[in-house]
């Protein structure tokens, strides 16, 4: 085997193990885990272990792939009952809020940093998107009103699409491309959001229908298929020139709220993959940064971050939520809880890949901004919620009813059809004399399903579902074959229901 591949696998495995331990440490210290992952990447980089890594295009590609998995997990783990009342505020924050935030941050950058407007708008666009990974991981641990948490989750799941398009347009303009009018950009953003929404919902609904009706050979295929459907939604929407990020989030939302086989296992698998994606993404971004350049970025990062946190974000929340009946205390918390994380750093790789003049300054500034303000905001959220009086008592969540995998119950699910000419026709269920740990639990007759009882008779054309303990399956099958051949008096007639080659 190639030695380079072997070493890469060993390093990757060690990074994941160390990151898992770091997550435990972060919980004990009350620190956001992303900071430890970034620190691990920096420690492995040019100023630590000496790994030289400056592939911006690869970082951008892997970063987008990681965000797809993170958004899929966010959709799968979001309950529609929680987010339904917050769709309007979340969508408004992801559109109107983004515009206000970009414009305000850019104005501050022009005034305080002396940069021109196109470059300032690019910087404002890069830092304006809240981070799905940070929001999902942080807010779900806090006892917040459902509408507040759901609005922030919806915003973080939907605001990547318009911001990415805006960053790409501005980067193209700064590298000599044709300038695009603001109204045309707005039309394209709306079209991408609508198109991505339609594709995500349609593929999610179709995928749920397919998974409910497919008997996959291994239970482990269901989590893979569920996540694959989300990735397919992203790819399909992107190829259709619509928003893949909106599509993957909404596809996950539809699938996560559908009654799917092995749903708990699918959600657990998605959470594990999202954690792995976060680890890989943050370590990769830590590798990419050059610590020697960061001191020069501290001043600009504090200015831009302070303007974003204290001016741009409050104005964007006010402009977005003025139409909704939301108390001022909740709006204030939403303003403070606009967490930044991996998304702005990934967006900062777009100007680097496009070779925009000053792109290194943008990347370094955003990196420092994310680190500093994640510490400030992330650790202060519980205190802010209490001071604003919106922290709610922890209440039990709705009971979760799960379709249990039969493997865990040591049972078998069997399907039977009563064919023409079968002597099962007219037999009452007790006359089947099945083993005591086997039973007919559902009958489908003429397209109508019903649960049978002791007075139910089998009829020609019936389809029946039977559940049996695994140890009794063979005996149940023999009894069914015997009655089908010889009727309810099969045992008296000497019919034992032995299997034949035809069976």
C-alpha positions as CSV (number, residue, x, y, z in Angstrom):
1,X,0.0,0.0,0.0
2,X,1.1,3.6,-0.6
3,X,3.0,4.8,2.5
4,X,1.6,8.3,2.1
5,X,-2.0,7.0,2.3
6,X,-1.2,4.9,5.3
7,X,0.3,7.9,7.1
8,X,-2.6,10.0,6.2
9,X,-5.0,7.4,7.6
10,X,-3.1,7.2,10.8
11,X,-2.9,11.0,11.2
12,X,-6.6,11.3,10.4
13,X,-7.6,8.6,13.0
14,X,-5.4,10.3,15.7
15,X,-6.9,13.7,14.9
16,X,-10.5,12.3,15.3
17,X,-9.6,10.6,18.6
18,X,-7.8,13.7,20.0
19,X,-10.8,15.8,18.9
20,X,-13.2,13.5,20.7
21,X,-11.2,13.9,23.9
22,X,-11.0,17.6,23.3
23,X,-14.8,17.8,23.0
24,X,-15.1,16.2,26.5
25,X,-12.6,18.8,27.8
26,X,-14.4,21.6,26.1
27,X,-17.7,20.6,27.9
28,X,-15.9,20.6,31.2
29,X,-14.3,24.0,30.6
30,X,-17.4,25.6,29.1
31,X,-15.6,26.4,25.9
32,X,-17.0,26.1,22.4
33,X,-15.5,22.9,20.9
34,X,-14.7,24.6,17.6
35,X,-12.0,26.6,19.2
36,X,-10.2,23.5,20.4
37,X,-10.5,22.0,16.9
38,X,-9.1,25.2,15.4
39,X,-6.3,25.1,17.9
40,X,-5.6,21.5,17.0
41,X,-5.3,22.5,13.4
42,X,-3.0,25.3,14.2
43,X,-0.8,23.0,16.3
44,X,-0.5,20.6,13.3
45,X,0.3,23.5,10.9
46,X,3.4,25.4,9.9
47,X,4.0,26.9,13.3
48,X,3.5,23.6,15.2
49,X,4.1,20.2,13.8
50,X,5.3,21.8,10.5
51,X,2.6,20.6,8.1
52,X,2.6,22.9,5.2
53,X,-0.9,23.4,3.8
54,X,-2.0,26.2,1.6
55,X,-4.5,24.6,-0.8
56,X,-7.3,27.1,-0.7
57,X,-9.4,25.4,-3.5
58,X,-9.3,22.1,-1.7
59,X,-10.3,23.7,1.6
60,X,-13.2,25.4,-0.1
61,X,-14.4,22.2,-1.7
62,X,-14.1,20.2,1.5
63,X,-15.6,23.0,3.5
64,X,-18.7,23.1,1.3
65,X,-19.0,19.2,1.6
66,X,-18.7,19.5,5.4
67,X,-21.4,22.2,5.5
68,X,-23.7,20.0,3.4
69,X,-23.5,17.2,6.1
70,X,-23.9,19.7,8.9
71,X,-27.0,21.2,7.4
72,X,-28.4,17.8,6.7
73,X,-28.0,16.9,10.3
74,X,-29.6,20.1,11.4
75,X,-32.6,19.4,9.3
76,X,-32.9,15.8,10.4
77,X,-32.8,16.8,14.1
78,X,-35.2,19.7,13.9
79,X,-38.8,19.1,14.8
80,X,-41.3,20.6,12.5
81,X,-43.6,21.4,15.4
82,X,-40.9,23.7,16.8
83,X,-39.9,25.4,13.7
84,X,-43.3,25.9,12.1
85,X,-44.1,29.1,14.1
86,X,-40.6,30.5,13.3
87,X,-40.5,30.0,9.5
88,X,-41.4,33.6,8.9
89,X,-38.8,35.2,11.3
90,X,-36.1,32.7,10.3
91,X,-36.6,33.5,6.6
92,X,-36.7,37.2,7.2
93,X,-33.5,37.0,9.2
94,X,-31.9,35.0,6.4
95,X,-32.8,37.5,3.7
96,X,-33.6,41.0,4.9
97,X,-31.3,40.6,7.9
98,X,-28.4,39.6,5.6
99,X,-28.8,42.7,3.5
100,X,-28.9,45.0,6.5
101,X,-26.0,43.3,8.1
102,X,-23.8,43.4,5.0
103,X,-24.6,47.1,4.3
104,X,-24.0,48.2,7.9
105,X,-20.8,46.3,8.3
106,X,-19.5,47.6,5.0
107,X,-20.2,51.2,6.0
108,X,-18.3,50.8,9.2
109,X,-15.4,49.1,7.3
110,X,-15.3,52.1,4.9
111,X,-15.3,54.6,7.7
112,X,-12.9,52.9,10.1
113,X,-10.6,50.9,7.9
114,X,-10.4,53.2,4.9
115,X,-11.2,50.5,2.3
116,X,-13.3,51.0,-0.8
117,X,-17.0,50.0,-1.0
118,X,-16.7,46.8,-3.1
119,X,-14.0,45.4,-0.8
120,X,-16.0,46.5,2.3
121,X,-19.1,44.8,0.9
122,X,-17.1,41.6,0.4
123,X,-15.9,41.7,3.9
124,X,-19.4,42.4,5.2
125,X,-20.8,39.5,3.2
126,X,-18.2,37.1,4.5
127,X,-18.9,37.8,8.1
128,X,-22.7,38.2,7.9
129,X,-23.8,34.6,7.8
130,X,-24.5,32.8,11.1
131,X,-23.0,29.4,11.5
132,X,-25.3,26.3,11.5
133,X,-22.9,24.1,13.4
134,X,-22.4,26.6,16.2
135,X,-26.1,27.5,16.5
136,X,-27.3,23.9,16.5
137,X,-24.6,22.8,19.0
138,X,-25.0,25.7,21.4
139,X,-28.7,26.6,21.4
140,X,-30.1,23.1,21.9
141,X,-28.4,23.0,25.2
142,X,-30.1,26.1,26.5
143,X,-33.7,26.2,28.0
144,X,-35.0,28.8,25.5
145,X,-38.5,29.5,24.2
146,X,-39.1,27.3,21.2
147,X,-39.8,30.1,18.8
148,X,-36.6,31.9,19.6
149,X,-34.4,28.8,19.2
150,X,-36.3,27.7,16.1
151,X,-35.9,31.2,14.5
152,X,-32.2,31.1,15.0
153,X,-31.9,27.5,13.7
154,X,-34.0,28.4,10.6
155,X,-31.9,31.5,10.0
156,X,-28.6,29.5,10.2
157,X,-30.0,26.8,7.9
158,X,-31.2,29.2,5.2
159,X,-28.8,32.2,5.2
160,X,-25.8,30.5,3.7
161,X,-27.4,30.5,0.2
162,X,-27.9,34.2,-0.3
163,X,-24.5,35.0,1.3
164,X,-22.5,32.6,-0.8
165,X,-24.1,34.0,-4.0
166,X,-23.3,37.5,-2.8
167,X,-19.7,36.6,-2.0
168,X,-19.2,35.0,-5.4
169,X,-20.7,38.1,-7.2
170,X,-18.5,40.5,-5.3
171,X,-15.4,38.4,-5.7
172,X,-16.0,38.3,-9.5
173,X,-16.5,42.1,-9.5
174,X,-13.2,42.7,-7.7
175,X,-11.3,40.5,-10.1
176,X,-12.4,42.4,-13.2
177,X,-15.7,40.7,-13.9
178,X,-18.7,42.6,-15.1
179,X,-20.6,44.4,-12.3
180,X,-24.1,43.0,-11.6
181,X,-26.9,45.4,-10.7
182,X,-28.3,45.0,-7.3
183,X,-31.9,44.3,-8.4
184,X,-30.7,41.4,-10.7
185,X,-28.7,39.9,-7.8
186,X,-31.8,40.1,-5.6
187,X,-33.9,38.4,-8.3
188,X,-31.3,35.6,-8.7
189,X,-31.2,35.1,-4.9
190,X,-34.9,34.8,-4.6
191,X,-35.0,32.4,-7.6
192,X,-32.3,30.2,-6.0
193,X,-34.0,30.1,-2.7
194,X,-37.4,29.2,-4.2
195,X,-35.9,26.6,-6.5
196,X,-33.8,25.0,-3.8
197,X,-36.8,24.9,-1.5
198,X,-38.9,23.1,-4.0
199,X,-36.2,20.5,-4.9
200,X,-35.4,19.9,-1.2
201,X,-39.1,19.4,-0.2
202,X,-39.9,17.2,-3.2
203,X,-36.8,15.0,-2.8
204,X,-37.4,14.7,1.0
205,X,-41.1,13.7,0.5
206,X,-40.2,11.2,-2.3
207,X,-37.3,9.8,-0.3
208,X,-39.6,9.3,2.8
209,X,-42.1,7.5,0.6
210,X,-39.4,5.3,-0.9
211,X,-37.8,4.4,2.4
212,X,-41.1,3.5,4.0
213,X,-41.8,1.0,1.1
214,X,-38.4,-0.4,0.6
215,X,-37.2,-3.5,2.5
216,X,-33.4,-2.9,2.5
217,X,-31.3,-6.0,3.2
218,X,-29.5,-4.5,6.2
219,X,-30.8,-2.1,8.8
220,X,-27.6,-0.1,8.5
221,X,-28.5,0.9,4.9
222,X,-31.4,3.1,6.2
223,X,-29.1,5.7,7.8
224,X,-26.9,5.7,4.8
225,X,-29.8,6.1,2.4
226,X,-31.3,8.9,4.5
227,X,-28.1,10.9,4.5
228,X,-27.5,10.1,0.8
229,X,-31.0,11.6,0.0
230,X,-29.9,14.8,1.7
231,X,-26.7,15.0,-0.3
232,X,-28.6,14.2,-3.5
233,X,-30.9,17.1,-2.8
234,X,-27.9,19.4,-2.5
235,X,-26.3,18.1,-5.7
236,X,-29.6,18.2,-7.7
237,X,-30.4,21.8,-6.6
238,X,-26.8,22.9,-7.4
239,X,-26.9,21.3,-10.9
240,X,-30.2,23.0,-11.4
241,X,-28.6,26.4,-10.6
242,X,-30.6,26.8,-7.4
243,X,-29.6,26.8,-3.8
244,X,-28.2,23.5,-2.7
245,X,-27.8,24.6,0.9
246,X,-31.5,25.4,1.2
247,X,-32.3,22.1,-0.5
248,X,-30.3,19.9,1.8
249,X,-31.6,21.6,4.9
250,X,-35.3,21.3,3.8
251,X,-34.8,17.7,2.6
252,X,-33.4,16.8,6.0
253,X,-36.3,18.6,7.7
254,X,-38.9,16.6,5.7
255,X,-37.1,13.3,6.3
256,X,-36.4,14.0,10.0
257,X,-40.2,14.5,10.6
258,X,-41.4,11.5,8.6
259,X,-42.1,8.1,10.1
260,X,-39.1,6.3,8.7
261,X,-37.8,2.8,9.4
262,X,-34.9,2.9,11.9
263,X,-35.4,6.7,12.3
264,X,-33.5,6.8,15.6
265,X,-30.5,5.1,14.0
266,X,-30.6,7.4,11.0
267,X,-30.6,10.5,13.1
268,X,-27.8,9.1,15.3
269,X,-25.7,8.3,12.2
270,X,-26.3,11.9,10.9
271,X,-25.2,13.4,14.2
272,X,-22.0,11.3,14.2
273,X,-21.2,12.3,10.6
274,X,-21.9,16.0,11.3
275,X,-19.5,15.8,14.3
276,X,-16.9,14.2,12.1
277,X,-17.5,16.9,9.4
278,X,-17.1,19.7,12.0
279,X,-13.8,18.2,13.4
280,X,-12.4,17.8,9.9
281,X,-13.5,21.3,8.8
282,X,-12.2,23.2,11.8
283,X,-8.9,21.3,11.9
284,X,-8.5,22.0,8.1
285,X,-9.1,25.7,8.7
286,X,-6.6,25.7,11.5
287,X,-4.0,24.2,9.2
288,X,-4.7,26.8,6.6
289,X,-4.1,29.8,8.8
290,X,-0.6,31.3,9.2
291,X,-0.3,32.3,12.9
292,X,2.5,34.8,12.1
293,X,0.1,37.0,10.2
294,X,-2.7,37.0,12.8
295,X,-1.3,39.8,15.1
296,X,-1.8,42.3,12.3
297,X,-5.4,41.3,11.9
298,X,-6.4,41.7,15.6
299,X,-7.2,45.4,15.3
300,X,-9.4,45.2,12.1
301,X,-11.0,42.0,13.5
302,X,-12.0,43.8,16.7
303,X,-13.4,46.8,14.9
304,X,-15.4,44.8,12.3
305,X,-16.5,42.3,14.9
306,X,-17.6,45.0,17.4
307,X,-19.5,46.8,14.6
308,X,-21.1,43.5,13.6
309,X,-22.1,42.5,17.1
310,X,-23.2,45.9,18.5
311,X,-24.5,47.7,15.4
312,X,-25.1,45.6,12.3
313,X,-26.7,42.6,14.0
314,X,-29.1,44.6,16.2
315,X,-30.2,46.6,13.1
316,X,-30.6,43.5,11.0
317,X,-32.7,41.8,13.7
318,X,-34.9,44.9,14.2
319,X,-35.5,45.2,10.4
320,X,-36.3,41.5,10.1
321,X,-38.6,41.0,13.1
322,X,-40.4,44.3,13.2
323,X,-43.3,42.6,11.3
324,X,-43.6,39.8,13.8
325,X,-45.1,39.8,17.3
326,X,-41.9,39.0,19.2
327,X,-41.1,40.5,22.6
328,X,-38.2,42.9,22.8
329,X,-36.3,40.7,25.2
330,X,-36.4,37.8,22.7
331,X,-35.3,40.1,19.9
332,X,-32.4,41.2,22.0
333,X,-31.3,37.6,22.6
334,X,-31.6,36.8,18.9
335,X,-29.4,39.8,18.2
336,X,-26.7,38.6,20.7
337,X,-27.0,34.9,19.6
338,X,-26.0,35.4,16.0
339,X,-23.0,33.0,16.3
340,X,-20.2,32.9,13.8
341,X,-18.1,29.8,13.2
342,X,-16.9,27.8,10.3
343,X,-19.2,29.3,7.7
344,X,-17.5,32.8,7.6
345,X,-14.0,31.2,7.5
346,X,-15.1,28.9,4.7
347,X,-16.6,31.9,2.9
348,X,-13.3,33.7,3.3
349,X,-11.6,31.0,1.2
350,X,-13.8,32.0,-1.8
351,X,-11.8,35.3,-2.4
352,X,-8.6,33.4,-1.8
353,X,-9.5,30.9,-4.5
354,X,-10.6,33.7,-6.9
355,X,-7.3,35.6,-6.1
356,X,-9.1,38.7,-5.1
357,X,-6.6,41.5,-4.1
358,X,-6.5,41.7,-0.3
359,X,-8.1,38.2,0.2
360,X,-5.4,37.2,2.7
361,X,-6.4,40.2,4.8
362,X,-10.1,39.1,4.7
363,X,-9.2,35.5,5.7
364,X,-7.0,36.6,8.6
365,X,-9.5,39.2,9.9
366,X,-12.4,36.7,9.7
367,X,-10.3,34.0,11.5
368,X,-9.5,36.3,14.4
369,X,-13.0,37.7,14.5
370,X,-14.5,34.2,14.8
371,X,-12.2,33.1,17.5
372,X,-12.6,36.2,19.7
373,X,-16.3,36.6,19.3
374,X,-17.1,32.9,19.7
375,X,-15.5,33.2,23.1
376,X,-17.4,36.3,23.9
377,X,-20.8,35.2,22.7
378,X,-20.7,31.5,23.2
379,X,-19.9,31.6,26.9
380,X,-22.2,34.5,27.7
381,X,-25.4,33.1,26.1
382,X,-26.8,31.4,29.3
383,X,-26.1,34.5,31.3
384,X,-27.8,36.8,28.7
385,X,-30.8,34.5,28.5
386,X,-31.2,34.7,32.3
387,X,-30.7,38.5,32.4
388,X,-33.3,39.0,29.7
389,X,-35.7,36.8,31.5
390,X,-36.3,34.4,28.6
391,X,-34.7,31.3,30.0
392,X,-37.5,28.7,30.4
393,X,-37.7,25.8,32.8
394,X,-36.5,22.6,31.3
395,X,-39.6,20.6,30.4
396,X,-39.9,17.0,29.3
397,X,-39.8,16.6,25.5
398,X,-42.6,14.9,23.6
399,X,-42.6,11.2,23.9
400,X,-40.9,9.6,20.9
401,X,-42.6,6.6,19.5
402,X,-40.2,4.5,17.5
403,X,-40.7,1.6,15.2
404,X,-38.3,-0.9,16.9
405,X,-36.0,-2.9,14.8
406,X,-37.2,-6.5,15.0
407,X,-33.6,-7.7,15.3
408,X,-33.5,-6.1,18.8
409,X,-36.7,-7.9,19.8
410,X,-35.5,-11.3,18.5
411,X,-38.6,-11.5,16.3
412,X,-39.5,-11.9,12.7
413,X,-42.0,-10.0,10.5
414,X,-43.7,-12.2,7.9
415,X,-46.0,-11.3,5.1
416,X,-48.6,-13.8,3.7
417,X,-51.1,-13.7,0.9
418,X,-54.1,-16.0,0.8
419,X,-54.1,-17.3,-2.8
420,X,-57.0,-18.5,-4.9
421,X,-57.9,-22.1,-4.1
422,X,-56.3,-22.0,-0.6
423,X,-58.2,-23.6,2.2
424,X,-57.3,-20.7,4.4
425,X,-60.3,-19.0,3.0
426,X,-63.0,-18.8,5.7
427,X,-60.7,-19.9,8.5
428,X,-61.1,-17.9,11.8
429,X,-57.8,-16.7,13.1
430,X,-57.9,-18.7,16.4
431,X,-58.4,-21.8,14.2
432,X,-54.9,-21.3,12.7
433,X,-53.6,-22.4,16.1
434,X,-50.3,-20.5,15.7
435,X,-47.7,-20.7,18.4
436,X,-48.5,-18.6,21.4
437,X,-45.7,-16.2,20.6
438,X,-46.9,-15.6,17.0
439,X,-49.9,-13.5,15.8
440,X,-51.6,-12.0,12.8
441,X,-51.3,-8.2,13.5
442,X,-52.7,-6.6,10.3
443,X,-54.8,-7.6,7.3
444,X,-55.2,-5.7,4.1
445,X,-58.4,-6.5,2.2
446,X,-59.6,-4.8,-0.9
447,X,-57.1,-2.0,-0.3
448,X,-58.3,-1.4,3.3
449,X,-56.1,-2.1,6.3
450,X,-57.5,-3.2,9.7
451,X,-56.4,-4.9,12.9
452,X,-58.0,-8.3,13.2
453,X,-59.5,-9.9,16.3
454,X,-60.8,-13.4,17.3
455,X,-63.9,-13.1,15.1
456,X,-61.9,-12.3,11.9
457,X,-61.9,-14.8,9.1
458,X,-59.3,-14.9,6.3
459,X,-60.6,-14.4,2.8
460,X,-59.1,-15.1,-0.7
461,X,-56.8,-12.3,-1.8
462,X,-56.1,-11.1,1.8
463,X,-52.6,-9.9,2.6
464,X,-51.6,-10.5,6.2
465,X,-48.7,-9.4,8.4
466,X,-47.6,-11.8,11.1
467,X,-45.1,-11.2,13.9
468,X,-43.4,-14.2,15.5
469,X,-40.6,-14.9,17.9
470,X,-37.7,-16.0,15.9
471,X,-37.6,-19.4,17.6
472,X,-41.2,-20.1,16.5
473,X,-41.1,-18.8,12.9
474,X,-40.6,-22.3,11.4
475,X,-43.5,-23.7,13.4
476,X,-45.8,-20.8,12.4
477,X,-44.9,-21.3,8.7
478,X,-45.6,-25.1,8.9
479,X,-49.0,-24.5,10.5
480,X,-50.0,-21.9,7.8
481,X,-48.9,-24.3,5.0
482,X,-50.9,-27.1,6.6
483,X,-54.1,-25.1,7.0
484,X,-53.7,-23.8,3.4
485,X,-53.5,-27.4,2.1
486,X,-56.0,-29.2,4.3
487,X,-58.1,-26.6,6.1
488,X,-58.8,-26.1,9.8
489,X,-58.7,-29.9,10.4
490,X,-55.2,-30.2,8.9
491,X,-53.7,-32.0,11.9
492,X,-56.5,-34.5,12.1
493,X,-56.0,-35.3,8.5
494,X,-52.3,-35.8,9.0
495,X,-51.1,-32.7,7.1
496,X,-48.0,-31.4,8.9
497,X,-47.2,-28.5,6.5
498,X,-43.8,-29.7,5.5
499,X,-42.0,-27.4,3.1
500,X,-41.7,-28.6,-0.5
501,X,-39.5,-27.4,-3.4
502,X,-42.4,-25.2,-4.6
503,X,-42.5,-23.5,-1.2
